[in-house]
Amino acid sequence: MRLEGKVAVVTGGGSGFGAGIVAKFAAEGARVIAADVNLEAAEAVAQAHGCHAAQVDVASAASVKEFSKEMAGLHGTVDILVNNAGITHLPMPMEEVPEAEFDRVMAVNTKSVYLFAKYLVPSMKAAGTGAILNVASTAGLSPRPNLNWYNASKGWMITATKAMAVELAPFGVRVNALCPVAGETPLLKSFMGEDTPEVRAKFLSTIPMGRFSTPEDMGNAACFLCSDEASMITGVAMEVDGGRCI
């Protein structure tokens, strides 16, 4: 029960890696809030793991502000924040990505980190403790062609993680990131362009361990970095990628 008594918010908690993190945190004793723009999905995950669900649009300042007020009223200080919600554009040459898609990727993948910092970091600083985990990607370390602006958003997240870590360390707040390779999540088809055995085989050939990241892999790594066992670890971007970035 490494997270017993901790209040943890997981954005994008209604599916994929987020659902895996919710499951692990709940199993380790945390009071988890699965936050997702898709409330029905979040409620299904929450019901399966005996935790709570909430609807939030991570790219909307008004939505994040209202969510943060609700969390303060219900739980007081949030001990753990996992910025997991993310989207991508379809693979295509960088100049062909529509401006609206670029704006949406940046809003969900980067602005959301700013918004949650704006509304949750003050209470963490006041409490003198807290753990923030940003779900980045191997795309931010070793970019694949034709996912240019998604790659850039995840590289931004890694730099933001390190900047947040060095600023918040004196206040007792740790900030780390996870860098998974693609996994069996709703985004997999978007990353690959199409989901066929041939495309999967080509994609997997770039991963030395020969498999995708799983929600369970992410839950286990997230649990460690957000637990007191990692109390001396801040500012890292941990690769959960089966050797993809070697």
C-alpha positions in Angstrom: 0.0 0.0 0.0 2.6 2.5 -1.1 0.1 5.3 -1.8 -2.1 4.8 1.2 -3.9 7.9 2.3 -2.8 9.9 -0.8 -5.2 11.8 -3.0 -4.3 11.3 -6.6 -5.7 12.9 -9.8 -5.1 11.2 -13.1 -6.1 13.1 -16.2 -7.1 11.0 -19.2 -8.0 8.4 -16.6 -10.8 6.9 -18.7 -8.7 4.8 -21.0 -5.3 3.6 -22.0 -2.3 4.4 -19.9 -4.4 6.6 -17.7 -6.7 3.7 -16.8 -3.7 1.6 -16.0 -2.3 4.3 -13.7 -5.7 4.6 -12.0 -5.9 0.9 -11.4 -2.4 0.7 -9.9 -2.8 3.7 -7.7 -6.1 2.4 -6.4 -4.6 -1.0 -5.6 -1.8 0.8 -3.7 -4.3 2.5 -1.4 -4.7 6.0 -3.0 -7.9 7.9 -3.2 -8.0 8.3 -6.9 -9.9 10.6 -9.1 -10.1 9.5 -12.8 -10.5 12.8 -14.6 -11.5 12.7 -18.3 -13.3 14.7 -20.8 -15.3 11.5 -21.4 -17.2 11.2 -18.1 -18.8 7.9 -19.1 -15.4 6.3 -19.7 -14.0 7.8 -16.4 -17.0 6.4 -14.5 -16.5 2.9 -15.9 -12.8 2.9 -14.8 -13.7 4.4 -11.4 -16.4 1.8 -10.8 -14.0 -1.1 -11.8 -11.4 0.1 -9.3 -13.5 1.6 -6.4 -12.5 5.2 -6.9 -14.0 8.4 -8.1 -14.6 10.0 -11.6 -14.8 13.6 -12.7 -15.2 15.3 -16.0 -12.7 17.9 -17.0 -11.5 19.4 -20.3 -7.7 19.7 -19.6 -7.4 22.3 -22.4 -10.0 24.7 -20.9 -8.9 27.1 -18.1 -12.5 27.4 -16.9 -12.9 23.6 -16.7 -9.6 23.0 -14.9 -10.3 25.9 -12.5 -13.8 24.5 -11.6 -12.3 21.0 -11.2 -9.6 22.2 -8.9 -12.2 24.0 -6.7 -14.2 20.8 -6.5 -11.1 18.8 -5.5 -10.2 21.4 -2.8 -13.7 21.2 -1.4 -13.9 17.4 -1.4 -10.3 16.3 -0.6 -8.3 19.4 0.4 -4.8 19.2 -1.0 -4.1 16.9 -4.0 -1.0 14.9 -3.1 -0.4 13.4 -6.6 -1.1 14.9 -10.0 -0.6 12.8 -13.1 -0.8 14.9 -16.3 -1.6 11.9 -18.6 -4.3 13.3 -21.0 -2.9 13.6 -24.5 -3.8 13.5 -28.2 -1.9 13.4 -31.5 -2.4 14.3 -35.1 -2.4 11.7 -37.8 1.0 10.9 -39.4 1.7 13.4 -42.3 4.3 15.8 -43.5 4.7 18.7 -41.0 3.5 21.4 -43.4 0.3 19.5 -44.1 -1.0 19.3 -40.5 -4.1 21.6 -40.3 -3.6 24.6 -38.0 -6.7 23.6 -36.0 -5.1 20.2 -35.3 -1.8 21.8 -34.3 -3.6 24.1 -31.9 -5.6 21.2 -30.4 -2.5 19.1 -29.9 -0.7 21.9 -28.1 -3.7 22.8 -26.0 -4.2 19.2 -24.7 -0.6 18.2 -24.5 1.1 21.4 -23.2 -1.3 24.0 -22.1 -3.0 21.5 -19.8 0.3 21.1 -17.8 0.3 24.9 -17.3 -3.3 25.0 -16.3 -3.0 22.3 -13.7 0.1 23.9 -12.4 -1.7 27.2 -12.1 -4.6 25.8 -10.1 -3.0 22.9 -8.1 0.6 23.8 -7.5 -0.2 26.6 -5.0 -1.8 24.2 -2.5 1.0 21.7 -2.9 3.6 24.4 -2.2 1.6 25.5 0.9 1.5 21.9 2.1 5.2 21.5 1.5 4.8 18.2 -0.3 3.4 16.7 -3.5 4.3 14.6 -6.6 3.6 15.6 -10.2 4.0 13.1 -13.0 3.9 14.2 -16.6 3.3 11.5 -19.2 5.6 12.5 -22.1 6.7 10.0 -24.8 9.7 8.5 -26.5 8.6 10.9 -29.3 10.0 13.7 -27.3 13.4 12.0 -27.1 13.7 10.1 -30.4 11.2 11.6 -32.8 9.5 9.6 -35.6 9.0 11.2 -39.0 5.5 12.6 -39.8 4.5 13.1 -36.2 6.4 16.3 -36.0 4.2 18.6 -33.9 3.2 15.7 -31.5 6.9 15.0 -31.1 7.5 18.7 -30.3 4.7 18.8 -27.7 6.2 15.8 -25.9 9.7 17.4 -26.0 8.2 20.5 -24.5 6.7 18.3 -21.7 10.1 16.9 -20.9 11.7 20.3 -20.6 8.7 21.6 -18.6 9.2 18.7 -16.2 12.8 19.6 -15.5 12.0 23.3 -15.2 9.1 22.6 -12.8 11.3 20.2 -10.8 14.1 22.6 -10.2 11.6 25.4 -9.2 9.4 23.3 -7.0 12.1 21.3 -5.2 12.6 23.9 -2.4 8.9 23.6 -1.7 9.0 19.8 -1.3 7.2 19.1 -4.5 8.7 16.5 -6.9 8.1 16.5 -10.7 9.0 13.7 -13.0 8.0 12.3 -16.4 7.4 9.0 -18.1 8.3 8.3 -21.7 6.5 5.3 -23.0 6.7 3.9 -26.5 3.4 3.5 -28.2 1.0 1.1 -26.5 -2.3 -0.7 -26.8 -4.3 2.5 -26.3 -6.9 4.4 -28.3 -4.0 6.5 -29.8 -2.1 3.5 -31.3 -3.9 3.6 -34.7 -3.3 7.3 -34.9 0.4 6.9 -34.3 0.8 4.2 -36.9 -1.6 5.7 -39.5 -3.3 2.4 -40.0 -3.5 -0.7 -37.8 -2.5 -3.8 -39.9 -0.3 -6.8 -39.0 2.3 -5.5 -41.4 2.4 -2.0 -39.9 2.5 -3.4 -36.4 5.4 -5.7 -37.3 7.4 -2.7 -38.7 6.6 -0.6 -35.7 7.5 -3.4 -33.2 10.8 -4.0 -35.1 12.1 -0.7 -33.7 11.5 -1.8 -30.1 14.3 -4.2 -28.9 12.0 -6.0 -26.4 9.5 -6.6 -29.2 6.3 -5.4 -27.6 4.3 -2.2 -26.9 4.1 -0.4 -23.6 1.1 -1.6 -21.6 -1.1 0.3 -19.2 0.3 -2.0 -16.5 3.8 -1.0 -17.3 2.9 2.6 -17.0 1.0 2.0 -13.7 3.9 0.3 -12.1 6.4 3.0 -13.2 4.0 5.8 -12.2 3.4 4.2 -8.7 7.2 4.1 -8.0 7.8 7.7 -9.1 4.9 9.1 -7.1 5.6 7.1 -4.0 7.8 8.0 -1.1 10.3 5.3 -2.4 11.3 7.9 -5.0 11.6 10.8 -2.5 15.1 11.7 -3.8 14.1 11.5 -7.5 12.9 14.7 -9.3 13.3 16.0 -12.8 13.8 12.6 -14.5 12.2 11.5 -17.8 12.0 7.8 -17.3 11.9 5.7 -20.4 9.3 2.9 -20.3 10.0 1.8 -23.8 11.5 -1.7 -24.0 14.8 -0.1 -25.3 13.3 2.0 -28.0 15.6 5.0 -27.2 18.8 3.1 -26.9 
